[in-house]
Amino acid sequence: MPDPLTPYGNKPMVTPIVNAVNYEYKSFDVLRQITDGEIDGYTYHRDDNPTVRAVEKKIARMEGSEDCIVCTTGMAACSMVYFTYLKAGDHLILFHDIYGAHYKVSLILERMGIEITWLDASECDAIERHIKPSTSMIFCETPSNPLCKIIDIEKTAAIAKKHNILFIVDNTFATPYHQKPLEFGAHMVVHSATKALGGHNDLMAGAIACNKADYEKLWFTRQALGTTLDAYSASLLERGLKTFDMRAERMAHNAMAMAEFLKGHPKISKTFYPGLVDDPGHAVASRQMKNGFCGMLAFNVGNSQEDAKNFITNLETIYHAVSLGSTETLICIPYLTTMLYLPPERRVGFGVEKNTVRLSAGIDKTGLLIDDLKQALDKI
Ligand SMILES: Cc1ncc(COP(=O)(O)O)c(C=O)c1O
């Protein structure tokens, strides 16, 4: 039987999409060698898939990790981390400034006997005060969703190490083009690969960059839960990675230009972007981020949600849509979308307002984006 990755002896330029659920065993001896872990081999899609494996190796290289495990969505990746490393009685430190769906997962974790402390990212200097003997994980985003708050990865990693706690960084906003949390001491890096890694609004995937031992543990969870990515999405993800650096560079360039424009605008009361020199996260971001400050920013429009809605309705180049990190520039009101999972009083507790908008810079021409922001603001 030809090797599916090199069917004619010559290596194809593109990893073949192996759409098989199962694989014919060459012999009982091969079956035993595979199940005993003596040789790498494929048996059943929920266990592993060569198209998925190829993209895992690429993401591992990008994050500088020994290995990487890819799964169905970013939330699947986050949940696999929680389910693999937490048990009843453990204490987990989370941040309010984190993608809204974590709140839903936190309700499940609490039902399973896990205690959770929610902190504001601006309190990250005080993390140590919240550590208990049962604390087993700190999970953060930096820059955070949606306010782009910055957590000092090196400092938090040192605290985590001192107390023997796992420290996980969701690197979705930053992307490995701008930030490599493992270099600063994080244990694992999580991604919604749906976003900038895929980059084209056409696939959902999650990824966890980690060492070999953690790969084995997370593989067990993925195989048990059945969160293995399909081969077609893996192929689209691999295709997205080919242009990732160029897209990331352009998105950060556009975000910086838009942040600078918005900051001085009379109808914008606050702009959140770590690339701005007076942003509270700028100093730390300058230490741990490189090649710019990522493609995400947030800002408060006018005085009310009506102002923010009118502004968005008047945009012509920028799309009103959730998600982020794609070729198109996207904008949304977190209070009405990504944070809808949270009870209303929790949506505004840590800096997000009803008129806060989150903007994900695409790869459009910078001038077109500035002109669009300007004309839409002129109308409110
Ligand atoms: C920072 C971050 N992490 C994780 C997720 C979840 O990703 P997915 O939608 O692929 O499940 C999101 C989604 O927006 C996100 O913004």
The ligand as a Gaussian input file, in Angstrom:
#p B3LYP/6-31G(d) Opt

LIG

0 1
 C       -8.420000      34.459000      22.897000
 C       -9.370000      33.378000      22.494000
 N       -9.175000      32.131000      22.954000
 C      -10.016000      31.115000      22.621000
 C      -11.115000      31.345000      21.814000
 C      -12.031000      30.206000      21.453000
 O      -11.768000      29.816000      20.139000
 P      -12.822000      29.011000      19.231000
 O      -13.880000      29.973000      18.833000
 O      -11.956000      28.517000      18.099000
 O      -13.348000      27.912000      20.070000
 C      -11.356000      32.626000      21.324000
 C      -12.519000      32.894000      20.460000
 O      -12.788000      34.004000      20.062000
 C      -10.462000      33.671000      21.669000
 O      -10.655000      34.926000      21.242000

